[in-house]
């Protein structure tokens, strides 16, 4: 086993310990467990199957992997952004959610699509350059 893997594993375990210790300060642990269960169900029952289905239906060949990856990232970003996306409107305290979250969510999805398009273009360019001239 390489040193890098051992260090990455140790860092991951340390971060898991920090997360677990922060749960001790939560007044209502049941709310956290319900939220985590909901996130798990949302991912496993909705996001992952939709991403796999869309990747299967939309593309064929060598572009399937990058498109599925982009769809998975877009689904995860959407799941994280849902709480603020579903609560639009003015707030009593403007400093609670001061940013334009729907706009930023769309910009982030646009960035994911742009990076995916660049990856696909680079793959196509490298595939084109490898072909011997006829």
MARBA-3410 file (N, C-alpha, C, O; in Angstrom, 1 decimal):
134
0.9,-1.2,0.0,0.0,0.0,0.0,0.9,1.2,0.0,1.9,1.3,0.7 ~ 0.5,2.2,-0.8,1.4,3.4,-0.9,1.2,4.4,0.2,0.2,4.3,0.9 ~ 2.2,5.2,0.4,2.2,6.2,1.5,1.0,7.2,1.3,0.4,7.6,2.2 ~ 0.8,7.5,0.0,-0.3,8.4,-0.3,-1.7,7.9,0.1,-2.5,8.6,0.7 ~ -1.9,6.6,-0.1,-3.2,6.0,0.3,-3.3,6.0,1.8,-4.4,6.2,2.3
-2.2,5.7,2.5,-2.3,5.6,4.0,-2.6,7.0,4.5,-3.4,7.2,5.4 ~ -1.9,8.0,4.0,-2.1,9.4,4.5,-3.5,9.9,4.1,-4.2,10.5,5.0 ~ -4.0,9.5,2.9,-5.4,9.9,2.6,-6.4,9.2,3.5,-7.4,9.8,3.9 ~ -6.2,8.0,3.8,-7.0,7.2,4.7,-7.0,7.8,6.1,-8.1,7.9,6.7 ~ -5.8,8.2,6.6,-5.7,8.7,7.9,-6.4,10.1,8.0,-7.1,10.4,8.9
-6.3,10.9,6.9,-7.0,12.2,6.9,-8.5,12.0,6.8,-9.2,12.7,7.5 ~ -8.9,11.0,6.1,-10.4,10.7,6.0,-10.9,10.3,7.4,-12.0,10.7,7.8 ~ -10.2,9.4,8.0,-10.6,9.0,9.4,-10.6,10.1,10.4,-11.5,10.2,11.2 ~ -9.6,11.0,10.3,-9.6,12.2,11.2,-10.8,13.1,10.9,-11.4,13.6,11.9 ~ -11.1,13.3,9.7,-12.3,14.2,9.3,-13.6,13.5,9.8,-14.5,14.2,10.2
-13.7,12.2,9.6,-14.9,11.5,10.1,-15.0,11.6,11.6,-16.1,11.8,12.2 ~ -13.9,11.6,12.3,-13.9,11.8,13.8,-14.3,13.2,14.2,-15.1,13.4,15.1 ~ -13.9,14.2,13.4,-14.4,15.6,13.7,-15.9,15.7,13.4,-16.6,16.3,14.2 ~ -16.4,15.1,12.4,-17.8,15.1,12.1,-18.6,14.4,13.2,-19.6,14.9,13.6 ~ -18.1,13.2,13.6,-18.8,12.5,14.6,-18.8,13.2,16.0,-19.8,13.2,16.7
-17.7,13.9,16.3,-17.6,14.6,17.6,-18.5,15.8,17.5,-19.0,16.3,18.6 ~ -18.7,16.4,16.3,-19.6,17.6,16.2,-21.1,17.2,16.4,-21.9,18.0,16.8 ~ -21.4,15.9,16.2,-22.7,15.5,16.5,-23.1,15.5,18.0,-24.3,15.5,18.3 ~ -22.1,15.4,18.8,-22.3,15.5,20.2,-22.9,16.8,20.7,-23.6,16.8,21.7 ~ -22.7,17.9,19.9,-23.2,19.2,20.3,-24.6,19.5,19.7,-25.2,20.5,20.0
-25.2,18.5,18.9,-26.5,18.7,18.3,-27.6,18.5,19.3,-27.6,17.4,19.9 ~ -28.5,19.5,19.5,-29.5,19.3,20.5,-30.5,18.2,20.2,-31.0,17.5,21.1 ~ -30.9,18.1,18.9,-31.9,17.1,18.5,-31.2,16.2,17.4,-31.3,16.5,16.2 ~ -30.6,15.2,17.8,-29.9,14.3,16.9,-30.9,13.6,16.0,-30.5,13.2,14.9 ~ -32.1,13.4,16.3,-33.1,12.8,15.5,-33.3,13.6,14.2,-33.5,13.0,13.1
-33.3,14.9,14.2,-33.5,15.7,13.0,-32.3,15.5,12.1,-32.5,15.4,10.9 ~ -31.1,15.4,12.6,-30.0,15.1,11.8,-30.1,13.7,11.1,-29.8,13.6,9.9 ~ -30.5,12.7,11.9,-30.6,11.4,11.3,-31.7,11.3,10.2,-31.6,10.6,9.2 ~ -32.8,12.1,10.4,-33.9,12.1,9.4,-33.3,12.8,8.2,-33.6,12.3,7.1 ~ -32.6,13.9,8.3,-32.0,14.6,7.2,-31.1,13.7,6.4,-31.1,13.6,5.2
-30.2,13.0,7.1,-29.2,12.1,6.5,-29.9,10.9,5.8,-29.6,10.6,4.7 ~ -31.0,10.4,6.4,-31.8,9.3,5.8,-32.5,9.8,4.5,-32.5,9.1,3.5 ~ -33.0,11.0,4.6,-33.7,11.6,3.4,-32.7,11.8,2.3,-33.0,11.6,1.1 ~ -31.5,12.3,2.6,-30.4,12.5,1.6,-30.0,11.2,0.9,-29.8,11.1,-0.3 ~ -29.9,10.2,1.7,-29.6,8.8,1.2,-30.7,8.3,0.3,-30.4,7.8,-0.8
-31.9,8.4,0.7,-33.0,8.0,-0.1,-33.1,8.8,-1.4,-33.3,8.3,-2.5 ~ -33.0,10.1,-1.3,-33.0,11.0,-2.5,-31.9,10.6,-3.5,-32.2,10.5,-4.7 ~ -30.7,10.3,-3.0,-29.6,9.9,-3.9,-29.9,8.6,-4.5,-29.8,8.4,-5.7 ~ -30.1,7.6,-3.7,-30.2,6.2,-4.1,-31.5,5.9,-4.9,-31.4,5.0,-5.8 ~ -32.6,6.5,-4.5,-33.8,6.2,-5.2,-34.2,7.1,-6.3,-35.0,6.7,-7.2
-33.6,8.3,-6.4,-34.0,9.2,-7.4,-32.8,9.7,-8.3,-32.8,9.5,-9.5 ~ -31.8,10.3,-7.7,-30.7,10.9,-8.5,-29.9,9.9,-9.2,-29.7,10.0,-10.4 ~ -29.4,8.9,-8.6,-28.5,7.9,-9.2,-29.2,7.1,-10.4,-28.6,7.1,-11.4 ~ -30.4,6.6,-10.2,-31.1,6.0,-11.3,-31.4,6.9,-12.5,-31.3,6.5,-13.6 ~ -31.8,8.2,-12.2,-32.0,9.1,-13.2,-30.8,9.4,-14.0,-30.8,9.5,-15.2
-29.6,9.6,-13.3,-28.4,9.9,-14.0,-28.0,8.7,-14.9,-27.6,8.9,-16.0 ~ -28.1,7.5,-14.4,-27.7,6.3,-15.2,-28.6,6.2,-16.4,-28.2,5.8,-17.5 ~ -29.9,6.4,-16.2,-30.8,6.3,-17.3,-30.6,7.3,-18.3,-30.6,7.1,-19.5 ~ -30.4,8.6,-17.9,-30.1,9.7,-18.8,-28.8,9.4,-19.6,-28.7,9.6,-20.8 ~ -27.8,8.9,-18.9,-26.5,8.6,-19.5,-26.7,7.5,-20.6,-26.0,7.5,-21.6
-27.5,6.5,-20.3,-27.8,5.4,-21.2,-28.6,5.9,-22.4,-28.3,5.5,-23.6 ~ -29.6,6.7,-22.2,-30.5,7.2,-23.3,-29.8,8.2,-24.1,-30.0,8.2,-25.3 ~ -29.1,9.2,-23.5,-28.6,10.3,-24.2,-27.4,10.1,-25.1,-27.3,10.7,-26.2 ~ -26.5,9.2,-24.7,-25.3,9.1,-25.4,-24.9,7.7,-25.6,-25.3,6.8,-24.9 ~ -24.0,7.5,-26.6,-23.5,6.2,-26.9,-21.9,6.4,-27.0,-21.5,7.5,-27.3
-21.2,5.3,-26.9,-19.8,5.4,-27.1,-19.0,6.0,-26.0,-19.3,5.9,-24.8 ~ -17.9,6.6,-26.4,-16.9,7.1,-25.4,-17.3,8.4,-24.7,-16.6,8.8,-23.7 ~ -18.4,9.0,-25.0,-18.8,10.2,-24.3,-19.7,9.9,-23.1,-20.1,10.8,-22.3 ~ -20.1,8.7,-22.9,-21.1,8.3,-21.9,-20.5,8.6,-20.5,-21.2,9.1,-19.6 ~ -19.3,8.3,-20.2,-18.7,8.5,-18.9,-18.7,10.0,-18.5,-19.2,10.3,-17.4
-18.1,10.9,-19.3,-18.2,12.3,-18.9,-19.6,12.9,-18.7,-19.8,13.7,-17.9 ~ -20.5,12.4,-19.6,-21.9,12.9,-19.5,-22.5,12.4,-18.2,-23.2,13.2,-17.5 ~ -22.3,11.1,-17.9,-22.9,10.6,-16.6,-22.2,11.3,-15.4,-22.9,11.6,-14.4 ~ -20.9,11.6,-15.5,-20.3,12.3,-14.4,-20.8,13.7,-14.2,-21.1,14.1,-13.1 ~ -21.1,14.4,-15.3,-21.6,15.7,-15.2,-23.1,15.7,-14.6,-23.4,16.5,-13.8
-23.8,14.7,-15.1,-25.2,14.6,-14.5,-25.2,14.2,-13.1,-26.0,14.7,-12.3 ~ -24.2,13.4,-12.6,-24.1,13.1,-11.2,-23.8,14.3,-10.4,-24.3,14.5,-9.3 ~ -22.8,15.1,-10.9,-22.4,16.3,-10.2,-23.6,17.3,-10.1,-23.8,17.9,-9.1 ~ -24.3,17.4,-11.3,-25.5,18.3,-11.3,-26.5,17.9,-10.3,-27.2,18.7,-9.7 ~ -26.8,16.6,-10.2,-27.7,16.1,-9.3,-27.3,16.3,-7.9,-28.2,16.7,-7.0
-26.1,16.1,-7.5,-25.6,16.4,-6.2,-25.7,17.8,-5.8,-26.1,18.2,-4.7 ~ -25.3,18.7,-6.8,-25.4,20.1,-6.5,-26.9,20.6,-6.3,-27.1,21.4,-5.4 ~ -27.8,20.0,-7.1,-29.2,20.3,-6.9,-29.7,19.8,-5.5,-30.4,20.5,-4.9 ~ -29.2,18.6,-5.1,-29.7,18.1,-3.8,-29.2,19.0,-2.7,-29.9,19.2,-1.7 ~ -28.0,19.5,-2.8,-27.4,20.4,-1.8,-28.1,21.7,-1.8,-28.3,22.3,-0.7
-28.5,22.2,-3.0,-29.1,23.5,-3.1,-30.6,23.5,-2.9,-31.2,24.6,-2.7 ~ -31.2,22.4,-2.8,-32.7,22.3,-2.7,-33.2,23.1,-1.5,-34.3,23.8,-1.7 ~ -32.6,23.1,-0.3,-33.2,23.8,0.8,-33.4,25.3,0.5,-34.4,25.9,0.9 ~ -32.4,25.9,-0.1,-32.4,27.4,-0.4,-33.2,27.6,-1.7,-33.8,28.7,-1.8 ~ -33.3,26.7,-2.6,-34.0,26.9,-3.8,-35.5,26.8,-3.5,-36.3,27.4,-4.2
-35.9,26.0,-2.5,-37.4,25.8,-2.3,-37.9,26.9,-1.3,-39.1,26.8,-1.0 ~ -37.1,27.8,-0.8,-37.5,28.8,0.1,-37.3,30.2,-0.4,-36.5,31.0,0.2 ~ -37.8,30.5,-1.6,-37.6,31.8,-2.1,-38.4,32.9,-1.4,-39.3,32.6,-0.6 ~ -38.1,34.1,-1.6,-38.9,35.2,-1.1,-38.1,36.0,0.0,-36.9,35.6,0.3 ~ -38.6,37.1,0.4,-37.9,38.0,1.4,-37.8,37.3,2.8,-38.7,36.5,3.1
-36.8,37.7,3.5,-36.6,37.2,4.8,-36.6,38.3,5.8,-36.3,39.5,5.5 ~ -36.9,38.0,7.0,-36.9,39.1,8.1,-35.5,39.6,8.3,-35.3,40.8,8.5 ~ -34.5,38.7,8.2,-33.1,39.0,8.4,-32.4,38.8,7.1,-32.2,37.7,6.7 ~ -32.0,39.9,6.4,-31.4,39.8,5.1,-30.0,39.1,5.1,-29.5,38.7,4.1 ~ -29.4,39.0,6.3,-28.1,38.4,6.3,-28.1,36.9,6.5,-27.0,36.3,6.4
-29.3,36.3,6.6,-29.4,34.9,6.8,-29.0,34.1,5.5,-28.1,33.3,5.5 ~ -29.6,34.5,4.4,-29.3,33.9,3.1,-29.1,35.1,2.1,-30.0,35.5,1.4 ~ -27.9,35.8,2.2,-27.7,37.0,1.5,-27.4,36.9,0.0,-27.5,37.9,-0.7 ~ -27.2,35.7,-0.5,-26.8,35.6,-1.9,-28.0,35.2,-2.8,-29.1,34.8,-2.3 ~ -27.8,35.3,-4.1,-28.8,34.9,-5.1,-28.6,33.5,-5.4,-27.9,33.1,-6.4
-29.2,32.6,-4.6,-28.9,31.2,-4.7,-29.4,30.5,-6.0,-28.7,29.7,-6.6 ~ -30.6,30.8,-6.5,-31.0,30.2,-7.8,-30.0,30.6,-8.9,-29.7,29.8,-9.7 ~ -29.6,31.9,-9.0,-28.7,32.3,-10.0,-27.4,31.5,-9.9,-26.8,31.1,-10.9 ~ -26.8,31.5,-8.6,-25.5,30.8,-8.4,-25.6,29.3,-8.7,-24.7,28.7,-9.2 ~ -26.8,28.7,-8.4,-27.0,27.3,-8.7,-26.9,27.1,-10.3,-26.3,26.2,-10.8
-27.6,27.9,-11.0,-27.6,27.8,-12.4,-26.2,28.1,-13.0,-25.8,27.4,-14.0 ~ -25.5,29.1,-12.5,-24.1,29.3,-12.9,-23.2,28.1,-12.7,-22.4,27.8,-13.5 ~ -23.4,27.5,-11.5,-22.6,26.3,-11.2,-22.9,25.2,-12.2,-22.0,24.5,-12.7 ~ -24.2,25.0,-12.5,-24.6,23.9,-13.5,-24.0,24.3,-14.9,-23.6,23.4,-15.6 ~ -24.0,25.6,-15.2,-23.4,26.0,-16.5,-21.9,25.7,-16.5,-21.4,25.3,-17.5
-21.2,25.9,-15.4,-19.8,25.6,-15.3,-19.6,24.1,-15.4,-18.6,23.7,-16.1 ~ -20.4,23.3,-14.8,-20.3,21.8,-15.0,-20.5,21.4,-16.5,-19.7,20.6,-17.0 ~ -21.5,22.0,-17.1,-21.7,21.7,-18.5,-20.6,22.1,-19.4,-20.2,21.5,-20.4 ~ -20.0,23.3,-19.1,-18.8,23.8,-19.9,-17.6,22.9,-19.7,-17.0,22.6,-20.7 ~ -17.3,22.5,-18.5,-16.2,21.6,-18.3,-16.4,20.3,-19.0,-15.5,19.7,-19.6
-17.6,19.8,-18.9,-17.9,18.5,-19.6,-17.7,18.7,-21.1,-17.2,17.8,-21.8 ~ -18.2,19.8,-21.7,-18.0,20.0,-23.1,-16.6,20.1,-23.5,-16.1,19.6,-24.5 ~ -15.8,20.8,-22.6,-14.3,20.9,-22.9,-13.6,19.5,-22.8,-12.8,19.2,-23.6 ~ -14.1,18.7,-21.8,-13.5,17.3,-21.7,-13.8,16.5,-23.0,-13.0,15.8,-23.5 ~ -15.1,16.6,-23.4,-15.5,15.9,-24.6,-14.8,16.4,-25.9,-14.4,15.6,-26.7
-14.6,17.7,-26.0,-13.8,18.3,-27.1,-12.4,17.8,-27.1,-11.8,17.5,-28.1 ~ -11.8,17.8,-25.9,-10.4,17.3,-25.8,-10.3,15.8,-26.2,-9.3,15.4,-26.8 ~ -11.2,15.0,-25.7,-11.2,13.6,-26.1,-11.4,13.5,-27.6,-10.7,12.6,-28.2 ~ -12.3,14.2,-28.2,-12.4,14.2,-29.7,-11.2,14.6,-30.4,-10.8,14.1,-31.4 ~ -10.6,15.7,-29.9,-9.3,16.2,-30.5,-8.2,15.2,-30.4,-7.5,15.0,-31.4
-8.0,14.6,-29.3,-7.0,13.6,-29.1,-7.2,12.3,-30.0,-6.3,11.7,-30.5 ~ -8.5,12.0,-30.1,-8.9,10.8,-30.9,-8.6,11.1,-32.4,-8.1,10.3,-33.2 ~ -8.9,12.4,-32.8,-8.7,12.8,-34.2,-7.2,12.8,-34.5,-6.8,12.5,-35.6 ~ -6.4,13.3,-33.6,-4.9,13.4,-33.8,-4.2,12.0,-33.8,-3.2,11.9,-34.5 ~ -4.8,11.0,-33.2,-4.2,9.7,-33.2,-4.4,8.9,-34.5,-3.7,7.9,-34.7
-5.4,9.3,-35.2,-5.7,8.5,-36.5,-4.6,8.7,-37.5,-4.2,9.9,-37.7 ~ -4.1,7.7,-38.1,-3.1,7.8,-39.1,-3.7,8.4,-40.4,-4.9,8.1,-40.7 ~ -2.9,9.3,-41.1,-3.5,9.8,-42.3,-3.8,8.7,-43.4,-3.0,7.8,-43.5 ~ -4.8,8.9,-44.1,-5.2,7.9,-45.1,-4.6,8.2,-46.4,-4.8,7.5,-47.4
END
